[in-house]
């Protein structure tokens, strides 16, 4: 029947008993399948993660420049990963790193939100910002806090 119509016989379900077949134009079937895959790919959004690296001794003008870049990344819909690297004895300035991160989060809060709060990993302090507003439905801004102070010992009486 398929040859008489100039079409192809396509097996739909080989494991059924009896096997299910369909008479169709296989070239047209492949074309439509390719078009559907292209449409699915077209609707996907790829979110890139852009990284900005800082140091605890970075001057204010340089910080402003880098913060402006982070703001641009967020406005374009990309995530921003901010890394503050501590070298040698700079690790004693972790509180300064947290202060820089908090300042950045305040500056970009209208175009982005904190996805991952600042976290010390080895000698790097890392924070991830995501595009979007903290006020959006379902969006939760992570709180930013500095290092926890050691517990205060109770006086002996």
Residue pairs with C-beta under 8 A, 6 or more apart in sequence:
1 23
2 8
2 9
2 23
5 23
7 23
7 24
7 25
8 23
8 24
8 25
8 26
9 21
9 22
9 23
10 21
10 22
10 23
10 24
10 26
10 29
11 19
11 20
11 21
11 22
12 20
12 21
12 22
13 19
13 20
45 77
47 77
47 78
47 79
47 131
48 78
48 79
49 78
49 79
49 80
49 81
49 128
50 73
50 78
50 79
50 80
50 81
51 80
51 81
51 82
51 83
52 66
52 69
52 70
52 80
52 81
52 82
52 83
53 83
53 84
53 85
54 63
54 66
54 82
54 83
54 84
54 85
54 100
55 84
55 85
55 86
55 87
55 90
56 84
56 86
56 90
56 93
56 96
56 97
56 100
57 90
57 93
58 66
58 100
63 100
63 103
67 104
67 107
67 108
70 80
70 82
70 104
70 108
70 112
70 129
71 107
71 108
71 111
71 112
73 79
73 80
74 80
74 108
74 111
74 112
74 129
74 130
74 131
75 111
75 131
76 131
77 131
78 131
79 115
79 128
79 129
79 130
79 131
80 112
80 128
80 129
81 126
81 127
81 128
81 129
82 101
82 104
82 126
82 127
82 128
82 129
83 124
83 125
83 126
84 97
84 100
84 101
84 124
84 125
84 126
85 123
85 124
86 93
86 94
86 97
86 123
86 124
86 125
87 123
91 123
94 120
94 125
94 147
95 146
95 147
97 118
97 125
98 118
98 125
98 144
98 145
98 146
98 147
99 146
101 118
101 125
101 127
101 144
102 144
102 146
104 127
104 129
105 114
105 127
105 129
105 144
108 129
109 134
109 141
110 133
111 131
111 133
112 129
112 130
112 131
112 132
112 133
113 129
113 130
113 132
113 133
113 134
113 139
113 141
113 142
114 127
114 128
114 129
114 130
114 141
114 142
114 143
114 144
115 128
115 129
115 130
115 142
116 126
116 127
116 128
116 142
117 127
117 142
117 143
117 144
117 145
118 125
118 126
118 127
118 144
119 125
119 126
119 127
120 147
127 144
132 139
133 139
134 141
